[in-house]
Amino acid sequence: MAKAAKTTGPAKAKAKAAESDAPKAAKAAAAPKVKTAAKAAPAKAAKPAAAKSAAPKAKAAAAKVDKPAAAKAAATKPATAKSASKGLPKAITELTVGLPEKPWLKSYPKNMPAEIGVLPYKSIGEFLVGACKQFAGQPAFVCMGKSITYAELERLSAAFGAYLQARGLEKGARVALMMPNVLQYPVAMMAVLRAGYTVVNINPLYTPRELEHQLKDSGAQAIVILENFAGTLQAVIARTRVKHVIVASMGDMLGGLKGAIVNLVVRRVKKMVPAWSLPGHVKFNAVLKTGATIAFKPPTVSGDDTAFLQYTGGTTGVSKGAVLLHRNVLSNVAQNSLWVEDAYTVKPKPAHLNFICALPLYHIFALTVNALMGMQQGAQNVLIPNPRDIPGFVKELAKYPMHIFPGLNTLFNALLNNEEFRKLDFRPLILTLGGGMAVQKGVAERWKALTGCPVSEGYGLSETSPVATANKFSSSDFTGTIGLPLPSTEIAIRDDDGNNVPLGEVGEICIRGPQVMAG
């Protein structure tokens, strides 16, 4: 899921995007120059039954968005192999020439389709509204003991979106979100997308320099920020295009008395909110109140519109924004929703499914796998604002049956070393997903010994929305590999001259699929 598992060779990763036939203000050439999507660890490809895979070199892909307000990068074609290859450079269309055609399909889980088919929704907003209607009475997100249902999420996001529209923001305007895992995040994220705007996710721990770069590079005109980090914005806002500032506090959506107590503790007792001043800002709850009096006007949003400018880690320089279209992200949700069915062949899907959301929603892994796929599944996401507080995290885990648990090697290790965590009931656990970095074998073995559930790793990038490969979820073993390409995903291993290498040899990972970024 996000970055690579281990390898025996040095790693270099490259993901290629297809060209669009539509005219653009700026095109990303045949394959945009890229920077690493994060700390792209070396990758080892899975070993299909038919043949041994290459241990890839990894050089991950992302495109710089120099003038996002005025320019769009080239878009990928729809999901089918035929349409994806139409009009493409020969170097891209012949990725798999001379090799067995999709040898990984022989190792696919039983009844797993090779392709995802036609997407049922044209936009993420439409998809999320559909989920909210389908699961209206069920809890969608819970944080610090307070939950909101799917119906409430639909209503709140409509109010928030109506407020943004009333500010005069044009379709496609960039709206930055700078918050940890709190209830305000899914409300704002859904509002921005269904109102026809583009989400720019920002790490709340960014320094003023990092924040300024991302706000300027993205062309963000509005920002939703937790007050704990408002001082960082204060230091740079005058040098950006940001005109609309919405400030949230930890207790905003926790209810009157509880919210007031939480805000008092955060501000006065723990002193987690440095002094700040942002003239003209509006409070989060005031936005919801005002927006509820304004009629929301659903815009026309297509799959080719930009949904996210998802910034990479910038490990080889300043961070770059991967341009993710609505159909890129919806494709990855569809791919993941097919792949997760393999897990339910081992343990049936419960009536009330819980996703543990400790990884930050501003990161592409949790954004797609937790927030979006979780809603597709009708699940409740248990939001953990500060997973570094392991004792507090464990107390939250004790309140809910754990069913699907995406995490990182460091998080798994920290939990395993906590005595109270070892006392929890792991019988409901269906799937543990390892992403972001390679999961160490020792950690994976300890995790399975305690929970009875193996860690399933995958591989992906911000540029692939993010998941490109994954291990079979029905497997009872930790493989230490990145698994198999997801449905509708093609992978080839090539040398420095662009030639396919024999199976088992080291080379660059080349990825083609509907989830690959536009630029």
URCORLIN-V242911 format. One record per residue. SS is DSSP state (hx for helix, st for strand, lp for the rest). Layout:
# URCORLIN-V242911
ss->SS
ss->SS
This chain:
# URCORLIN-V242911
ss->lp
ss->lp
ss->lp
ss->lp
ss->lp
ss->lp
ss->lp
ss->lp
ss->lp
ss->lp
ss->lp
ss->lp
ss->st
ss->lp
ss->lp
ss->lp
ss->lp
ss->lp
ss->lp
ss->lp
ss->lp
ss->lp
ss->lp
ss->lp
ss->lp
ss->lp
ss->lp
ss->lp
ss->lp
ss->lp
ss->lp
ss->lp
ss->lp
ss->lp
ss->lp
ss->lp
ss->lp
ss->lp
ss->lp
ss->lp
ss->lp
ss->lp
ss->lp
ss->lp
ss->lp
ss->lp
ss->lp
ss->lp
ss->lp
ss->lp
ss->lp
ss->lp
ss->lp
ss->lp
ss->lp
ss->lp
ss->st
ss->lp
ss->lp
ss->lp
ss->lp
ss->lp
ss->lp
ss->lp
ss->lp
ss->lp
ss->lp
ss->lp
ss->lp
ss->lp
ss->lp
ss->lp
ss->lp
ss->lp
ss->lp
ss->lp
ss->lp
ss->lp
ss->lp
ss->lp
ss->hx
ss->hx
ss->hx
ss->hx
ss->hx
ss->lp
ss->lp
ss->lp
ss->lp
ss->hx
ss->hx
ss->hx
ss->hx
ss->lp
ss->lp
ss->lp
ss->lp
ss->lp
ss->lp
ss->lp
ss->lp
ss->lp
ss->hx
ss->hx
ss->hx
ss->hx
ss->hx
ss->lp
ss->lp
ss->lp
ss->lp
ss->lp
ss->lp
ss->lp
ss->lp
ss->lp
ss->lp
ss->lp
ss->lp
ss->lp
ss->lp
ss->lp
ss->lp
ss->hx
ss->hx
ss->hx
ss->hx
ss->hx
ss->hx
ss->hx
ss->hx
ss->hx
ss->hx
ss->hx
ss->lp
ss->lp
ss->lp
ss->lp
ss->st
ss->st
ss->st
ss->st
ss->st
ss->lp
ss->lp
ss->st
ss->st
ss->st
ss->st
ss->hx
ss->hx
ss->hx
ss->hx
ss->hx
ss->hx
ss->hx
ss->hx
ss->hx
ss->hx
ss->hx
ss->hx
ss->hx
ss->hx
ss->hx
ss->hx
ss->hx
ss->lp
ss->lp
ss->lp
ss->lp
ss->lp
ss->lp
ss->lp
ss->st
ss->st
ss->st
ss->st
ss->st
ss->lp
ss->lp
ss->lp
ss->lp
ss->hx
ss->hx
ss->hx
ss->hx
ss->hx
ss->hx
ss->hx
ss->hx
ss->hx
ss->hx
ss->hx
ss->hx
ss->lp
ss->lp
ss->lp
ss->st
ss->st
ss->st
ss->st
ss->lp
ss->lp
ss->lp
ss->lp
ss->lp
ss->lp
ss->hx
ss->hx
ss->hx
ss->hx
ss->hx
ss->hx
ss->hx
ss->hx
ss->hx
ss->hx
ss->hx
ss->lp
ss->lp
ss->lp
ss->st
ss->st
ss->st
ss->st
ss->st
ss->hx
ss->hx
ss->hx
ss->hx
ss->hx
ss->hx
ss->hx
ss->hx
ss->hx
ss->hx
ss->hx
ss->hx
ss->hx
ss->lp
ss->lp
ss->lp
ss->lp
ss->st
ss->st
ss->st
ss->st
ss->st
ss->lp
ss->lp
ss->lp
ss->lp
ss->lp
ss->lp
ss->lp
ss->hx
ss->hx
ss->hx
ss->hx
ss->hx
ss->hx
ss->hx
ss->hx
ss->hx
ss->hx
ss->hx
ss->hx
ss->hx
ss->hx
ss->lp
ss->lp
ss->lp
ss->lp
ss->lp
ss->lp
ss->lp
ss->lp
ss->lp
ss->lp
ss->lp
ss->lp
ss->st
ss->st
ss->hx
ss->hx
ss->hx
ss->hx
ss->hx
ss->hx
ss->hx
ss->hx
ss->lp
ss->lp
ss->lp
ss->lp
ss->lp
ss->lp
ss->lp
ss->lp
ss->lp
ss->lp
ss->lp
ss->lp
ss->lp
ss->lp
ss->st
ss->st
ss->st
ss->st
ss->st
ss->st
ss->lp
ss->lp
ss->lp
ss->lp
ss->lp
ss->lp
ss->lp
ss->lp
ss->lp
ss->st
ss->st
ss->st
ss->st
ss->st
ss->hx
ss->hx
ss->hx
ss->hx
ss->hx
ss->hx
ss->hx
ss->hx
ss->hx
ss->hx
ss->hx
ss->hx
ss->hx
ss->hx
ss->hx
ss->hx
ss->hx
ss->hx
ss->hx
ss->hx
ss->lp
ss->lp
ss->lp
ss->lp
ss->lp
ss->lp
ss->lp
ss->lp
ss->st
ss->st
ss->st
ss->st
ss->lp
ss->lp
ss->lp
ss->lp
ss->lp
ss->lp
ss->hx
ss->hx
ss->hx
ss->hx
ss->hx
ss->hx
ss->hx
ss->hx
ss->hx
ss->hx
ss->hx
ss->hx
ss->hx
ss->lp
ss->lp
ss->lp
ss->st
ss->st
ss->st
ss->st
ss->lp
ss->lp
ss->lp
ss->lp
ss->lp
ss->lp
ss->hx
ss->hx
ss->hx
ss->hx
ss->hx
ss->hx
ss->hx
ss->hx
ss->lp
ss->lp
ss->lp
ss->lp
ss->lp
ss->lp
ss->st
ss->st
ss->st
ss->st
ss->lp
ss->hx
ss->hx
ss->hx
ss->hx
ss->hx
ss->hx
ss->hx
ss->hx
ss->lp
ss->lp
ss->lp
ss->lp
ss->hx
ss->hx
ss->hx
ss->lp
ss->lp
ss->lp
ss->lp
ss->lp
ss->lp
ss->lp
ss->st
ss->st
ss->st
ss->st
ss->lp
ss->lp
ss->lp
ss->lp
ss->lp
ss->lp
ss->hx
ss->hx
ss->hx
ss->hx
ss->hx
ss->hx
ss->hx
ss->hx
ss->hx
ss->hx
ss->hx
ss->lp
ss->lp
ss->lp
ss->st
ss->st
ss->st
ss->st
ss->st
ss->st
ss->st
ss->hx
ss->hx
ss->hx
ss->lp
ss->st
ss->st
ss->st
ss->st
ss->st
ss->lp
ss->lp
ss->lp
ss->lp
ss->lp
ss->lp
ss->lp
ss->lp
ss->lp
ss->lp
ss->lp
ss->lp
ss->lp
ss->st
ss->st
ss->lp
ss->lp
ss->lp
ss->st
ss->st
ss->st
ss->st
ss->st
ss->st
ss->lp
ss->lp
ss->lp
ss->lp
ss->lp
ss->st
ss->lp
ss->lp
ss->lp
ss->lp
ss->lp
ss->lp
ss->lp
ss->st
ss->st
ss->st
ss->st
ss->st
ss->st
ss->lp
ss->lp
ss->lp
ss->lp
ss->lp
ss->lp
